[in-house]
Amino acid sequence: MTSVDSTRHVSDTTTARPKRAALLQDFLERALRDLPWRVVVTDWTGHTYTPSGNTPHWSGQELRVRIKTEEGGRDLLRLDGMRFLERFLEGDVHLDGNLYILTDIRKYGSLRLKPWHLIGRLLKHVAFQSTNRASVNVKSHYDIPQEALNVYLDRTYMSYSCGMFEDPDRLDIEELTRVGNGEEDDFDSLEKSMWRKFKDAADYIAPSTGETLLDVGCGYGGQLIVALDNHPFGRVVGWTHSRNQVTEGSKMLARFDPGRWELNEGDYRNDDRVYDHVTSTGMISHVGPRGLVPYVRHVRRRIKTGGRYLHHALMTAYKKLPLDLNTGIAFNKKYVWPGFHWFTVGEHVRALEKNGFQIEGAVNLTRHYAKTTTAWYERMMAHRNTMIETLGEPTFRAWQIFLAGVTGSYLARDIHVYRLYCVAV
């Protein structure tokens, strides 16, 4: 046994190897010894080892990590998870297989942002999203080439938010990659989950004949389509900053009387009309850390007293540390989803109750979103060549981290999704 220092020892198999490679193996074997799922590491010397357990994972895969340079090993030893993930984008690190457990590795290995990384990120994201900033942020996430979006979103509504499945706990990859049609599917398809979500909102609103609906952050218009298909709305109106969504969504809505719908590119705050009812599915994530209360107040000004409001939002579990200290959050804000922010369910409830809404019901869809993002990730991976051709290798890798990592966060209950059913009072 060779002593590295007074407190750390390295096994005999590593004594002839460079010091940093030996230190890294020792660190990972201690940090990940309680991680149940299999991780296989190959370092820059060509040495391969498994620092974790060997319990089968629901994905049927192991995580394979190849660290091509000594600098990548140094990042892990310094607990600089952000830089390590950036090396994956650059090609200095290769990650393959079970990326779903990245969230678990972060927990076990305590990979986090350094305080000096944190300060700049908190300052950058502290403000409410102005109309100009919101437009830039949304377009950078949703206006990627349509060919890339087509391969992993559901094929019927192109919905970019949580579905509602018959069995959210059954993560059957073959079923989730099988393309369905929606309402009539005889299996638990991604497409049917989106129809069920939109139908749930429309049924809650249950409008009288001729009433109006505003959908804030409407995406491709799936909520508008299902609302018109199932209820006697007089007019439904959607707002999105994404040109992709307006272009493609208008094609899907073309079968309806044009006098009954609008799909607008722009900011919902530029619409000063008052509606009978309002829905919003996930849009609240775009308002920034100081934007929740201003957003709720604006929605209240746009809805009649007695109108019903469906408030669907990603939410974070309560934590003592700022949200941006999480490596995955900071990575996704920089490379995938700029400007997003999550609040706790308590903060949402307080903002709604203090600003003109009464909450009639709530449902937690966290497991449903884990299944949704699993479907997106597996569909994306099944068409990786298309993704790389349209987005480039670094961006494709960033989306791998985003979709697989967020799935792990849902399953670990670090992130939640709630639908709050509200009445304007």
FENQUI-V708303 format. One record per pair of residues at least 4 apart in sequence whose C-alpha atoms are under 8 Angstrom apart, sorted by the first residue. I is the first residue (numbers start at 1). J is the second residue. D is the distance in whole Angstrom. If there is no record, write none. Layout:
i=I j=J d=D
i=I j=J d=D
This chain:
i=1 j=9 d=7
i=1 j=10 d=7
i=1 j=11 d=6
i=1 j=12 d=5
i=1 j=15 d=8
i=2 j=9 d=6
i=2 j=10 d=6
i=2 j=11 d=7
i=2 j=12 d=7
i=2 j=15 d=6
i=3 j=8 d=7
i=3 j=9 d=5
i=3 j=10 d=7
i=4 j=8 d=6
i=4 j=9 d=6
i=4 j=10 d=7
i=4 j=23 d=8
i=5 j=9 d=7
i=9 j=26 d=7
i=10 j=14 d=6
i=10 j=15 d=7
i=10 j=22 d=7
i=10 j=23 d=7
i=10 j=26 d=6
i=11 j=15 d=7
i=11 j=26 d=8
i=14 j=22 d=6
i=15 j=22 d=7
i=17 j=21 d=7
i=17 j=22 d=6
i=17 j=45 d=8
i=18 j=22 d=6
i=19 j=23 d=6
i=20 j=24 d=6
i=20 j=70 d=8
i=20 j=73 d=7
i=20 j=74 d=7
i=21 j=25 d=6
i=21 j=43 d=7
i=21 j=44 d=8
i=21 j=45 d=8
i=21 j=70 d=8
i=21 j=73 d=7
i=22 j=26 d=6
i=23 j=27 d=6
i=24 j=28 d=6
i=24 j=73 d=6
i=24 j=74 d=8
i=24 j=76 d=8
i=24 j=77 d=6
i=25 j=29 d=6
i=25 j=49 d=8
i=25 j=51 d=7
i=26 j=30 d=6
i=27 j=31 d=6
i=27 j=77 d=7
i=28 j=32 d=6
i=28 j=33 d=8
i=28 j=51 d=6
i=28 j=109 d=8
i=29 j=33 d=6
i=29 j=50 d=8
i=29 j=51 d=4
i=29 j=52 d=7
i=30 j=51 d=8
i=31 j=108 d=6
i=31 j=109 d=5
i=32 j=51 d=6
i=32 j=52 d=5
i=32 j=105 d=7
i=32 j=108 d=6
i=32 j=109 d=6
i=33 j=51 d=6
i=33 j=52 d=5
i=33 j=53 d=7
i=34 j=52 d=7
i=34 j=53 d=7
i=34 j=108 d=8
i=35 j=52 d=5
i=35 j=53 d=6
i=35 j=104 d=8
i=35 j=105 d=7
i=35 j=108 d=7
i=36 j=52 d=6
i=36 j=53 d=4
i=36 j=54 d=6
i=36 j=55 d=5
i=37 j=52 d=6
i=37 j=53 d=5
i=37 j=54 d=5
i=37 j=55 d=5
i=37 j=56 d=6
i=37 j=57 d=6
i=37 j=62 d=7
i=37 j=101 d=8
i=38 j=50 d=7
i=38 j=52 d=6
i=38 j=53 d=5
i=38 j=54 d=5
i=38 j=55 d=7
i=38 j=56 d=8
i=38 j=62 d=5
i=38 j=63 d=6
i=39 j=50 d=6
i=39 j=51 d=7
i=39 j=52 d=6
i=39 j=53 d=8
i=39 j=62 d=6
i=39 j=63 d=5
i=39 j=64 d=6
i=39 j=65 d=7
i=40 j=48 d=7
i=40 j=49 d=6
i=40 j=50 d=5
i=40 j=51 d=7
i=40 j=62 d=7
i=40 j=63 d=6
i=40 j=64 d=5
i=40 j=65 d=6
i=41 j=48 d=5
i=41 j=49 d=5
i=41 j=50 d=6
i=41 j=51 d=8
i=41 j=64 d=6
i=41 j=65 d=5
i=41 j=66 d=6
i=41 j=67 d=8
i=42 j=46 d=6
i=42 j=47 d=5
i=42 j=48 d=4
i=42 j=49 d=7
i=42 j=64 d=8
i=42 j=65 d=6
i=42 j=66 d=5
i=42 j=67 d=6
i=43 j=47 d=6
i=43 j=48 d=7
i=43 j=66 d=6
i=43 j=67 d=5
i=43 j=68 d=6
i=43 j=69 d=8
i=43 j=73 d=8
i=44 j=66 d=8
i=44 j=67 d=6
i=44 j=68 d=5
i=44 j=69 d=5
i=44 j=70 d=6
i=56 j=60 d=7
i=56 j=61 d=8
i=57 j=61 d=7
i=57 j=62 d=8
i=58 j=171 d=8
i=59 j=98 d=7
i=59 j=173 d=8
i=61 j=97 d=6
i=61 j=98 d=5
i=62 j=97 d=6
i=62 j=98 d=5
i=63 j=95 d=7
i=63 j=96 d=6
i=63 j=97 d=5
i=63 j=98 d=4
i=63 j=99 d=6
i=63 j=101 d=8
i=64 j=94 d=8
i=64 j=95 d=6
i=64 j=96 d=5
i=64 j=97 d=6
i=64 j=98 d=8
i=65 j=93 d=7
i=65 j=94 d=6
i=65 j=95 d=5
i=65 j=96 d=7
i=66 j=93 d=6
i=66 j=94 d=5
i=66 j=95 d=7
i=67 j=72 d=6
i=67 j=73 d=7
i=67 j=92 d=7
i=67 j=93 d=5
i=67 j=94 d=7
i=68 j=72 d=7
i=68 j=92 d=5
i=68 j=93 d=6
i=68 j=94 d=8
i=69 j=73 d=7
i=69 j=92 d=6
i=69 j=93 d=8
i=70 j=74 d=6
i=71 j=75 d=6
i=72 j=76 d=7
i=72 j=84 d=6
i=72 j=87 d=7
i=72 j=92 d=7
i=72 j=93 d=7
i=73 j=77 d=6
i=74 j=78 d=6
i=75 j=79 d=6
i=75 j=80 d=5
i=75 j=81 d=7
i=75 j=83 d=7
i=75 j=84 d=6
i=76 j=80 d=6
i=76 j=81 d=7
i=76 j=84 d=7
i=76 j=111 d=8
i=79 j=110 d=7
i=79 j=111 d=5
i=79 j=112 d=6
i=79 j=113 d=8
i=80 j=84 d=6
i=80 j=111 d=6
i=80 j=112 d=6
i=80 j=113 d=6
i=80 j=114 d=7
i=81 j=85 d=6
i=81 j=106 d=8
i=81 j=111 d=5
i=81 j=112 d=6
i=81 j=113 d=7
i=81 j=327 d=6
i=82 j=86 d=6
i=82 j=112 d=7
i=82 j=113 d=6
i=82 j=327 d=6
i=82 j=328 d=8
i=82 j=330 d=8
i=82 j=331 d=6
i=83 j=87 d=6
i=84 j=88 d=7
i=84 j=93 d=8
i=85 j=89 d=7
i=85 j=93 d=8
i=85 j=331 d=8
i=86 j=90 d=6
i=87 j=91 d=6
i=87 j=92 d=5
i=87 j=93 d=5
i=88 j=92 d=6
i=88 j=93 d=4
i=88 j=94 d=6
i=88 j=95 d=7
i=88 j=397 d=7
i=89 j=93 d=8
i=89 j=393 d=8
i=89 j=394 d=5
i=89 j=395 d=7
i=89 j=397 d=6
i=89 j=398 d=7
i=90 j=394 d=7
i=95 j=99 d=7
i=99 j=400 d=8
i=99 j=401 d=7
i=99 j=404 d=6
i=99 j=405 d=7
i=100 j=404 d=5
i=100 j=405 d=6
i=100 j=407 d=6
i=100 j=408 d=5
i=101 j=105 d=6
i=101 j=404 d=8
i=101 j=405 d=7
i=101 j=408 d=6
i=102 j=106 d=6
i=102 j=404 d=8
i=102 j=405 d=6
i=102 j=408 d=7
i=103 j=107 d=6
i=103 j=328 d=8
i=103 j=405 d=6
i=103 j=406 d=8
i=103 j=408 d=6
i=103 j=409 d=6
i=104 j=108 d=6
i=104 j=408 d=7
i=104 j=412 d=8
i=105 j=109 d=6
i=105 j=110 d=8
i=105 j=111 d=8
i=106 j=110 d=5
i=106 j=111 d=5
i=106 j=112 d=7
i=107 j=111 d=7
i=111 j=327 d=7
i=112 j=325 d=7
i=112 j=326 d=6
i=112 j=327 d=5
i=113 j=117 d=6
i=113 j=118 d=7
i=113 j=325 d=6
i=113 j=326 d=7
i=113 j=327 d=6
i=114 j=118 d=6
i=115 j=119 d=7
i=116 j=120 d=7
i=117 j=121 d=7
i=118 j=122 d=6
i=118 j=324 d=7
i=118 j=325 d=6
i=119 j=123 d=6
i=120 j=124 d=6
i=121 j=125 d=6
i=121 j=324 d=7
i=121 j=330 d=8
i=122 j=126 d=6
i=122 j=324 d=7
i=125 j=288 d=7
i=125 j=289 d=7
i=125 j=339 d=6
i=126 j=288 d=7
i=126 j=289 d=6
i=126 j=290 d=7
i=127 j=288 d=6
i=127 j=289 d=6
i=127 j=290 d=6
i=127 j=291 d=8
i=128 j=287 d=6
i=128 j=288 d=5
i=128 j=289 d=6
i=128 j=290 d=5
i=128 j=291 d=5
i=129 j=133 d=6
i=129 j=134 d=5
i=129 j=286 d=7
i=129 j=287 d=5
i=129 j=288 d=6
i=129 j=291 d=7
i=129 j=339 d=8
i=130 j=134 d=6
i=131 j=135 d=6
i=131 j=267 d=6
i=131 j=269 d=8
i=132 j=136 d=6
i=133 j=137 d=6
i=134 j=138 d=6
i=134 j=241 d=8
i=134 j=286 d=7
i=134 j=287 d=8
i=134 j=339 d=8
i=135 j=139 d=6
i=135 j=241 d=5
i=135 j=242 d=8
i=135 j=266 d=8
i=135 j=267 d=8
i=136 j=140 d=6
i=137 j=141 d=7
i=137 j=337 d=7
i=137 j=338 d=5
i=137 j=339 d=6
i=138 j=142 d=6
i=138 j=143 d=8
i=138 j=241 d=6
i=138 j=242 d=7
i=138 j=286 d=8
i=138 j=337 d=8
i=138 j=338 d=8
i=139 j=143 d=5
i=139 j=144 d=8
i=139 j=241 d=7
i=139 j=242 d=5
i=139 j=243 d=8
i=140 j=144 d=7
i=140 j=336 d=8
i=140 j=337 d=7
i=140 j=338 d=8
i=141 j=336 d=6
i=141 j=337 d=6
i=141 j=338 d=8
i=142 j=242 d=6
i=142 j=244 d=7
i=142 j=245 d=8
i=143 j=242 d=6
i=143 j=243 d=7
i=143 j=244 d=6
i=143 j=245 d=8
i=144 j=148 d=7
i=144 j=149 d=7
i=144 j=391 d=8
i=145 j=149 d=7
i=145 j=390 d=6
i=145 j=391 d=7
i=146 j=150 d=6
i=146 j=244 d=7
i=147 j=151 d=7
i=147 j=386 d=8
i=147 j=387 d=8
i=147 j=390 d=7
i=148 j=152 d=8
i=148 j=386 d=7
i=148 j=387 d=5
i=148 j=390 d=6
i=148 j=391 d=7
i=149 j=153 d=6
i=150 j=154 d=8
i=150 j=155 d=7
i=150 j=158 d=8
i=151 j=379 d=6
i=151 j=380 d=6
i=151 j=383 d=7
i=152 j=375 d=8
i=152 j=376 d=5
i=152 j=377 d=7
i=152 j=378 d=8
i=152 j=379 d=5
i=152 j=380 d=5
i=153 j=158 d=5
i=153 j=159 d=7
i=153 j=160 d=7
i=153 j=376 d=6
i=154 j=158 d=5
i=154 j=159 d=6
i=154 j=179 d=8
i=154 j=190 d=6
i=154 j=191 d=5
i=154 j=194 d=8
i=155 j=179 d=7
i=155 j=180 d=8
i=155 j=181 d=7
i=155 j=191 d=7
i=156 j=181 d=6
i=156 j=182 d=7
i=156 j=191 d=6
i=157 j=191 d=7
i=157 j=194 d=7
i=157 j=195 d=8
i=157 j=220 d=7
i=157 j=221 d=7
i=157 j=222 d=5
i=158 j=219 d=8
i=158 j=220 d=6
i=158 j=222 d=7
i=159 j=194 d=7
i=159 j=219 d=7
i=159 j=220 d=7
i=159 j=222 d=7
i=160 j=219 d=7
i=161 j=281 d=7
i=161 j=282 d=6
i=161 j=369 d=8
i=162 j=194 d=8
i=162 j=197 d=8
i=162 j=365 d=8
i=162 j=368 d=7
i=162 j=369 d=5
i=162 j=372 d=6
i=162 j=417 d=8
i=163 j=190 d=7
i=163 j=193 d=5
i=163 j=194 d=5
i=163 j=195 d=8
i=163 j=196 d=7
i=163 j=197 d=6
i=163 j=368 d=6
i=163 j=369 d=7
i=163 j=372 d=6
i=164 j=168 d=8
i=164 j=193 d=5
i=164 j=194 d=6
i=164 j=196 d=6
i=164 j=197 d=5
i=164 j=365 d=7
i=164 j=368 d=6
i=165 j=188 d=6
i=165 j=189 d=8
i=165 j=190 d=8
i=165 j=192 d=8
i=165 j=193 d=5
i=165 j=196 d=8
i=165 j=368 d=6
i=166 j=188 d=6
i=166 j=193 d=8
i=167 j=188 d=7
i=168 j=367 d=6
i=168 j=368 d=5
i=168 j=370 d=8
i=168 j=371 d=6
i=169 j=367 d=7
i=169 j=368 d=8
i=169 j=371 d=7
i=170 j=371 d=8
i=171 j=176 d=8
i=171 j=371 d=6
i=171 j=374 d=8
i=172 j=176 d=6
i=173 j=177 d=6
i=173 j=374 d=8
i=173 j=375 d=7
i=173 j=378 d=7
i=174 j=178 d=6
i=175 j=187 d=8
i=175 j=188 d=7
i=175 j=189 d=7
i=176 j=188 d=8
i=176 j=189 d=6
i=176 j=190 d=6
i=176 j=374 d=8
i=176 j=375 d=5
i=176 j=378 d=8
i=176 j=379 d=8
i=177 j=375 d=6
i=177 j=378 d=7
i=177 j=379 d=5
i=178 j=189 d=7
i=179 j=189 d=7
i=179 j=190 d=8
i=179 j=191 d=7
i=180 j=185 d=6
i=180 j=189 d=6
i=180 j=190 d=7
i=180 j=191 d=6
i=180 j=192 d=7
i=181 j=185 d=6
i=181 j=191 d=6
i=181 j=192 d=7
i=182 j=189 d=7
i=182 j=190 d=8
i=182 j=191 d=5
i=182 j=192 d=4
i=182 j=193 d=7
i=182 j=194 d=7
i=182 j=195 d=6
i=183 j=191 d=8
i=183 j=192 d=5
i=183 j=195 d=6
i=183 j=196 d=7
i=184 j=192 d=8
i=185 j=189 d=7
i=185 j=192 d=6
i=188 j=192 d=7
i=188 j=193 d=7
i=189 j=193 d=6
i=190 j=194 d=7
i=190 j=372 d=7
i=190 j=375 d=7
i=191 j=195 d=7
i=192 j=196 d=6
i=193 j=197 d=6
i=194 j=198 d=6
i=195 j=199 d=6
i=195 j=222 d=8
i=195 j=226 d=7
i=196 j=200 d=6
i=197 j=201 d=7
i=198 j=202 d=6
i=198 j=222 d=7
i=198 j=223 d=5
i=198 j=226 d=6
i=198 j=227 d=7
i=199 j=203 d=6
i=199 j=223 d=8
i=199 j=226 d=6
i=199 j=227 d=7
i=199 j=230 d=8
i=200 j=204 d=6
i=201 j=205 d=6
i=201 j=279 d=7
i=201 j=310 d=6
i=202 j=206 d=6
i=202 j=223 d=8
i=202 j=226 d=7
i=202 j=227 d=5
i=202 j=230 d=8
i=202 j=231 d=7
i=204 j=308 d=8
i=204 j=421 d=8
i=205 j=277 d=7
i=205 j=308 d=6
i=205 j=309 d=8
i=206 j=231 d=7
i=207 j=211 d=6
i=207 j=231 d=7
i=207 j=232 d=7
i=207 j=233 d=7
i=208 j=232 d=7
i=208 j=233 d=7
i=209 j=231 d=8
i=209 j=232 d=5
i=209 j=233 d=6
i=209 j=234 d=7
i=210 j=232 d=6
i=210 j=233 d=5
i=210 j=234 d=4
i=210 j=235 d=7
i=211 j=232 d=8
i=211 j=233 d=5
i=211 j=234 d=5
i=211 j=235 d=7
i=211 j=275 d=8
i=211 j=276 d=6
i=211 j=277 d=8
i=212 j=233 d=6
i=212 j=234 d=6
i=212 j=235 d=5
i=212 j=236 d=6
i=212 j=237 d=8
i=212 j=275 d=6
i=212 j=276 d=5
i=212 j=277 d=6
i=213 j=233 d=7
i=213 j=235 d=7
i=213 j=236 d=5
i=213 j=237 d=6
i=213 j=275 d=6
i=213 j=276 d=6
i=213 j=277 d=5
i=213 j=278 d=6
i=213 j=279 d=7
i=214 j=236 d=6
i=214 j=237 d=5
i=214 j=238 d=6
i=214 j=275 d=6
i=214 j=277 d=6
i=214 j=278 d=5
i=214 j=279 d=6
i=215 j=223 d=7
i=215 j=224 d=8
i=215 j=236 d=8
i=215 j=237 d=6
i=215 j=238 d=5
i=215 j=239 d=7
i=215 j=278 d=6
i=215 j=279 d=5
i=215 j=280 d=6
i=216 j=238 d=6
i=216 j=239 d=6
i=216 j=240 d=7
i=216 j=268 d=6
i=216 j=278 d=7
i=216 j=279 d=6
i=216 j=280 d=5
i=216 j=281 d=8
i=216 j=283 d=7
i=217 j=238 d=7
i=217 j=239 d=5
i=217 j=240 d=5
i=217 j=241 d=8
i=217 j=268 d=8
i=217 j=280 d=6
i=217 j=281 d=7
i=217 j=282 d=8
i=217 j=283 d=5
i=218 j=222 d=7
i=218 j=223 d=7
i=218 j=224 d=8
i=218 j=238 d=5
i=218 j=239 d=6
i=218 j=240 d=6
i=218 j=280 d=7
i=218 j=281 d=8
i=219 j=239 d=8
i=219 j=240 d=6
i=219 j=242 d=8
i=219 j=245 d=6
i=219 j=246 d=8
i=219 j=249 d=8
i=220 j=245 d=5
i=220 j=246 d=6
i=220 j=248 d=7
i=220 j=249 d=4
i=220 j=250 d=8
i=221 j=225 d=6
i=221 j=238 d=7
i=221 j=245 d=8
i=221 j=249 d=5
i=221 j=250 d=8
i=221 j=252 d=8
i=221 j=253 d=7
i=221 j=263 d=7
i=222 j=226 d=6
i=222 j=249 d=8
i=223 j=227 d=6
i=224 j=228 d=6
i=224 j=236 d=6
i=224 j=237 d=7
i=224 j=238 d=7
i=224 j=261 d=8
i=225 j=229 d=6
i=225 j=252 d=8
i=225 j=253 d=6
i=226 j=230 d=6
i=227 j=231 d=6
i=227 j=233 d=7
i=227 j=236 d=8
i=228 j=232 d=7
i=228 j=233 d=6
i=228 j=236 d=8
i=228 j=256 d=8
i=233 j=260 d=8
i=234 j=260 d=6
i=235 j=259 d=7
i=235 j=260 d=4
i=235 j=261 d=5
i=235 j=262 d=8
i=236 j=260 d=6
i=236 j=261 d=5
i=236 j=262 d=6
i=237 j=261 d=6
i=237 j=262 d=5
i=237 j=263 d=6
i=237 j=264 d=8
i=238 j=262 d=6
i=238 j=263 d=5
i=238 j=264 d=6
i=239 j=263 d=6
i=239 j=264 d=5
i=239 j=265 d=6
i=239 j=266 d=6
i=239 j=267 d=7
i=239 j=268 d=6
i=240 j=245 d=7
i=240 j=246 d=7
i=240 j=263 d=8
i=240 j=264 d=6
i=240 j=265 d=5
i=240 j=266 d=6
i=240 j=267 d=7
i=240 j=268 d=7
i=241 j=265 d=5
i=241 j=266 d=5
i=241 j=267 d=6
i=242 j=246 d=7
i=242 j=265 d=6
i=242 j=266 d=8
i=243 j=247 d=6
i=243 j=265 d=6
i=244 j=248 d=6
i=245 j=249 d=5
i=246 j=250 d=6
i=246 j=263 d=6
i=246 j=264 d=7
i=246 j=265 d=6
i=247 j=251 d=7
i=248 j=252 d=7
i=249 j=253 d=6
i=249 j=263 d=8
i=250 j=254 d=6
i=250 j=263 d=7
i=253 j=261 d=8
i=254 j=258 d=7
i=256 j=260 d=7
i=256 j=261 d=8
i=257 j=261 d=7
i=258 j=262 d=8
i=266 j=270 d=8
i=267 j=271 d=8
i=269 j=298 d=7
i=272 j=302 d=7
i=273 j=302 d=6
i=274 j=301 d=7
i=274 j=302 d=4
i=274 j=303 d=5
i=274 j=304 d=7
i=275 j=302 d=6
i=275 j=303 d=5
i=275 j=304 d=6
i=276 j=303 d=6
i=276 j=304 d=5
i=276 j=307 d=5
i=276 j=308 d=8
i=277 j=303 d=6
i=277 j=304 d=7
i=277 j=307 d=5
i=277 j=308 d=5
i=277 j=309 d=6
i=278 j=299 d=8
i=278 j=303 d=7
i=278 j=307 d=8
i=278 j=308 d=7
i=278 j=309 d=5
i=278 j=310 d=7
i=279 j=309 d=5
i=279 j=310 d=5
i=279 j=311 d=6
i=280 j=284 d=8
i=280 j=309 d=8
i=280 j=310 d=6
i=280 j=311 d=5
i=280 j=312 d=6
i=281 j=310 d=8
i=281 j=311 d=7
i=281 j=312 d=5
i=281 j=313 d=7
i=282 j=312 d=6
i=282 j=313 d=5
i=282 j=314 d=6
i=283 j=287 d=8
i=283 j=313 d=7
i=284 j=292 d=7
i=284 j=295 d=8
i=284 j=312 d=8
i=284 j=313 d=6
i=284 j=314 d=8
i=285 j=313 d=7
i=285 j=314 d=7
i=285 j=340 d=5
i=285 j=341 d=5
i=285 j=342 d=6
i=286 j=339 d=6
i=286 j=340 d=5
i=286 j=341 d=6
i=287 j=291 d=5
i=287 j=292 d=7
i=287 j=295 d=7
i=287 j=339 d=8
i=287 j=340 d=7
i=287 j=341 d=7
i=288 j=292 d=8
i=288 j=339 d=6
i=288 j=340 d=6
i=288 j=341 d=5
i=289 j=341 d=6
i=289 j=342 d=8
i=289 j=343 d=8
i=290 j=294 d=8
i=291 j=295 d=6
i=292 j=296 d=6
i=292 j=348 d=8
i=292 j=351 d=7
i=293 j=297 d=6
i=293 j=351 d=6
i=293 j=352 d=8
i=293 j=355 d=8
i=294 j=298 d=6
i=295 j=299 d=6
i=296 j=300 d=6
i=296 j=351 d=7
i=296 j=352 d=6
i=296 j=355 d=7
i=297 j=301 d=6
i=297 j=355 d=6
i=297 j=356 d=8
i=298 j=302 d=7
i=299 j=303 d=6
i=300 j=304 d=8
i=300 j=355 d=7
i=300 j=356 d=6
i=300 j=357 d=8
i=300 j=424 d=7
i=303 j=307 d=6
i=303 j=424 d=7
i=304 j=424 d=7
i=305 j=423 d=8
i=305 j=424 d=5
i=305 j=425 d=5
i=306 j=423 d=6
i=306 j=424 d=5
i=306 j=425 d=6
i=307 j=423 d=6
i=307 j=424 d=5
i=308 j=421 d=8
i=308 j=422 d=6
i=308 j=423 d=5
i=308 j=424 d=6
i=309 j=421 d=6
i=309 j=422 d=5
i=309 j=423 d=6
i=309 j=424 d=7
i=310 j=419 d=7
i=310 j=420 d=6
i=310 j=421 d=5
i=310 j=422 d=6
i=311 j=419 d=6
i=311 j=420 d=5
i=311 j=421 d=6
i=311 j=422 d=7
i=312 j=417 d=7
i=312 j=418 d=6
i=312 j=419 d=4
i=312 j=420 d=6
i=313 j=417 d=6
i=313 j=418 d=6
i=313 j=419 d=7
i=314 j=342 d=6
i=314 j=343 d=8
i=314 j=415 d=7
i=314 j=416 d=6
i=314 j=417 d=4
i=314 j=418 d=7
i=315 j=342 d=5
i=315 j=343 d=5
i=315 j=344 d=5
i=315 j=345 d=6
i=315 j=415 d=6
i=315 j=416 d=5
i=315 j=417 d=6
i=315 j=418 d=7
i=316 j=342 d=6
i=316 j=343 d=6
i=316 j=344 d=5
i=316 j=345 d=8
i=316 j=414 d=6
i=316 j=415 d=5
i=316 j=416 d=6
i=317 j=344 d=6
i=317 j=345 d=8
i=317 j=413 d=7
i=317 j=414 d=5
i=317 j=415 d=6
i=317 j=416 d=7
i=318 j=344 d=6
i=319 j=323 d=8
i=321 j=325 d=7
i=322 j=326 d=8
i=323 j=329 d=7
i=324 j=329 d=6
i=324 j=330 d=6
i=325 j=329 d=8
i=325 j=330 d=7
i=326 j=330 d=6
i=327 j=331 d=6
i=328 j=332 d=6
i=328 j=402 d=8
i=328 j=405 d=7
i=329 j=333 d=6
i=330 j=334 d=6
i=331 j=335 d=6
i=331 j=336 d=8
i=332 j=336 d=5
i=332 j=337 d=6
i=332 j=338 d=7
i=332 j=398 d=8
i=332 j=402 d=6
i=333 j=337 d=5
i=333 j=338 d=4
i=333 j=339 d=6
i=333 j=340 d=7
i=334 j=338 d=6
i=335 j=395 d=8
i=335 j=398 d=7
i=336 j=398 d=7
i=336 j=399 d=7
i=336 j=402 d=7
i=343 j=347 d=6
i=343 j=348 d=7
i=344 j=348 d=7
i=345 j=349 d=6
i=345 j=418 d=8
i=346 j=350 d=6
i=347 j=351 d=6
i=348 j=352 d=6
i=349 j=353 d=6
i=349 j=359 d=8
i=350 j=354 d=6
i=351 j=355 d=6
i=352 j=356 d=7
i=352 j=357 d=5
i=352 j=358 d=7
i=352 j=359 d=8
i=353 j=357 d=5
i=353 j=358 d=6
i=353 j=359 d=7
i=356 j=424 d=6
i=356 j=425 d=5
i=357 j=422 d=6
i=357 j=423 d=5
i=357 j=424 d=5
i=357 j=425 d=6
i=358 j=422 d=5
i=358 j=423 d=5
i=358 j=424 d=6
i=358 j=425 d=7
i=359 j=420 d=7
i=359 j=421 d=6
i=359 j=422 d=4
i=359 j=423 d=6
i=360 j=420 d=8
i=360 j=421 d=5
i=360 j=422 d=5
i=360 j=423 d=7
i=361 j=420 d=6
i=361 j=421 d=5
i=361 j=422 d=7
i=362 j=418 d=7
i=362 j=419 d=6
i=362 j=420 d=5
i=362 j=421 d=6
i=363 j=418 d=6
i=363 j=419 d=5
i=363 j=420 d=7
i=364 j=416 d=7
i=364 j=417 d=6
i=364 j=418 d=5
i=364 j=419 d=7
i=365 j=369 d=6
i=365 j=416 d=7
i=365 j=417 d=5
i=365 j=418 d=6
i=365 j=419 d=7
i=366 j=370 d=6
i=366 j=410 d=6
i=366 j=411 d=8
i=366 j=413 d=7
i=366 j=415 d=7
i=366 j=416 d=5
i=366 j=417 d=5
i=366 j=418 d=7
i=367 j=371 d=6
i=367 j=410 d=7
i=367 j=411 d=7
i=368 j=372 d=6
i=369 j=373 d=6
i=369 j=407 d=8
i=369 j=410 d=7
i=369 j=417 d=7
i=370 j=374 d=6
i=370 j=406 d=8
i=370 j=407 d=5
i=370 j=408 d=7
i=370 j=410 d=5
i=370 j=411 d=6
i=371 j=375 d=6
i=371 j=407 d=8
i=372 j=376 d=6
i=373 j=377 d=6
i=373 j=403 d=6
i=373 j=404 d=7
i=373 j=406 d=8
i=373 j=407 d=6
i=374 j=378 d=6
i=374 j=403 d=7
i=374 j=404 d=7
i=374 j=407 d=6
i=375 j=379 d=6
i=376 j=380 d=6
i=376 j=403 d=7
i=377 j=381 d=6
i=377 j=400 d=7
i=377 j=403 d=6
i=377 j=404 d=6
i=378 j=382 d=6
i=379 j=383 d=7
i=380 j=384 d=6
i=380 j=387 d=7
i=383 j=387 d=7
i=384 j=388 d=6
i=384 j=396 d=8
i=385 j=389 d=6
i=386 j=390 d=6
i=387 j=391 d=6
i=387 j=392 d=7
i=387 j=396 d=6
i=388 j=392 d=5
i=388 j=393 d=5
i=388 j=395 d=8
i=388 j=396 d=6
i=389 j=393 d=8
i=391 j=395 d=6
i=391 j=396 d=6
i=392 j=396 d=6
i=393 j=397 d=6
i=394 j=398 d=6
i=395 j=399 d=6
i=396 j=400 d=6
i=397 j=401 d=6
i=398 j=402 d=6
i=399 j=403 d=6
i=400 j=404 d=6
i=400 j=405 d=8
i=401 j=405 d=5
i=402 j=406 d=6
i=403 j=407 d=6
i=404 j=408 d=6
i=405 j=409 d=6
i=406 j=410 d=6
i=407 j=411 d=6
i=408 j=412 d=6
i=409 j=413 d=6
i=409 j=414 d=5
i=409 j=415 d=6
i=410 j=414 d=6
i=410 j=415 d=5
i=410 j=416 d=6
